[in-house]
Amino acid sequence: MKPLIRLFFRTVRAVLGPFMLLGNWLTRPSGVQRSAEAQAAVDARTRSLALYHFPTCPFCIKARRAIQRLSLDIELRDVRSDSRHRAALLAGGGKVQVPCLLLTDTAGAQSWLYESNAIIAYLNHEFGAV
């Protein structure tokens, strides 16, 4: 019974996934406009961030929309298609759950932030003020 349920949900994702991506592309938010100097400072701060995601996960789409709305240059790491990213997420964060934002401080210490709402709250707090 379990394989049948998995097959059902894989089929649903395969059918709905392209429509979700198309809807996201058609309704993508416009980014925040900053001066060149301010955007360069934000880009420098985001170099230490990486978002682990699945392309068609609704919660990942929500987090990526917040990144686009705030005009952030955060590296996106696709856990579904790249086994290295999946292994890094499991080794560092302890579980393969997306979205997950990897935060690396100046000393090189890493922390892993799960849950789309927590990620969006962090990004709004750090980069929301224009």
C-alpha positions in Angstrom: 0.0 0.0 0.0 2.8 2.4 0.8 4.4 2.2 -2.7 1.0 2.9 -4.2 0.6 6.0 -2.1 4.1 7.2 -3.0 3.3 6.6 -6.7 0.1 8.6 -6.4 1.9 11.6 -4.8 4.8 11.4 -7.3 2.2 11.5 -10.1 0.4 14.5 -8.6 3.7 16.3 -8.2 4.7 15.5 -11.8 1.4 16.8 -13.1 1.1 19.9 -10.9 4.8 20.9 -10.7 5.0 22.5 -14.1 1.8 24.5 -13.5 3.2 25.7 -10.1 6.4 26.8 -11.7 4.6 28.6 -14.5 2.3 30.4 -12.0 5.3 31.4 -10.0 7.0 32.7 -13.1 3.9 34.6 -14.3 3.3 36.3 -10.9 6.9 36.8 -9.8 7.4 39.8 -7.5 9.4 42.8 -8.5 12.5 43.2 -6.4 13.4 46.0 -4.1 15.3 48.9 -5.8 18.5 49.9 -4.0 21.3 52.1 -5.0 24.3 50.4 -6.5 26.3 50.7 -3.3 23.5 49.4 -1.1 22.9 46.5 -3.4 26.6 45.7 -3.4 26.6 45.7 0.4 23.6 43.4 0.5 25.2 41.1 -2.1 28.3 40.9 0.0 26.2 39.9 3.1 24.3 37.2 1.1 27.5 35.4 -0.1 27.5 33.4 3.1 23.9 32.2 2.6 22.6 29.2 0.6 19.0 27.9 0.2 18.5 24.2 -0.1 15.3 23.6 -2.0 13.1 21.4 -4.3 12.1 23.3 -7.4 8.3 22.5 -7.2 7.9 22.5 -3.4 5.3 25.1 -2.5 7.2 26.1 0.7 10.4 26.5 -1.3 8.6 28.6 -3.9 7.4 30.8 -1.1 10.9 31.2 0.2 12.3 31.9 -3.2 9.7 34.5 -3.9 10.8 36.3 -0.7 14.4 36.2 -1.9 13.3 37.7 -5.2 11.1 40.3 -3.6 14.0 41.5 -1.4 16.5 41.4 -4.4 18.8 39.0 -2.7 21.6 37.1 -4.4 21.4 33.8 -2.5 22.8 30.6 -3.9 20.1 28.0 -4.6 21.0 24.4 -4.0 18.6 21.9 -5.6 18.5 18.9 -3.2 16.4 16.8 -5.6 18.7 16.8 -8.6 22.1 17.0 -6.9 23.1 14.2 -4.5 26.0 16.3 -3.1 23.6 19.0 -1.9 21.3 16.4 -0.4 24.2 14.7 1.5 25.5 18.1 2.7 22.0 19.0 4.0 21.7 15.7 5.8 25.2 15.9 7.3 25.0 19.5 8.3 21.3 20.1 9.2 20.6 16.6 10.3 17.6 16.0 8.1 16.6 16.3 4.5 13.8 18.9 4.9 13.4 21.8 2.5 13.5 24.8 2.4 16.5 25.1 4.6 18.7 28.2 4.7 22.4 27.7 5.5 23.9 30.6 7.4 27.7 30.8 7.6 29.2 33.4 9.9 32.5 35.2 9.4 34.3 32.6 11.6 33.0 29.8 9.3 30.4 28.4 11.8 27.3 27.1 10.1 23.7 27.2 11.3 20.7 25.7 9.5 17.3 27.4 9.4 14.4 25.3 8.5 10.7 26.2 7.8 9.8 28.8 5.1 8.1 31.2 7.6 11.3 31.3 9.8 13.5 31.8 6.7 11.3 34.6 5.4 11.2 36.3 8.9 15.0 36.1 9.1 15.4 37.6 5.6 12.9 40.3 6.3 14.7 41.2 9.5 18.2 41.2 8.0 17.5 42.7 4.6 13.9 44.1 4.6 14.7 47.7 5.6 15.5 49.7 2.5 
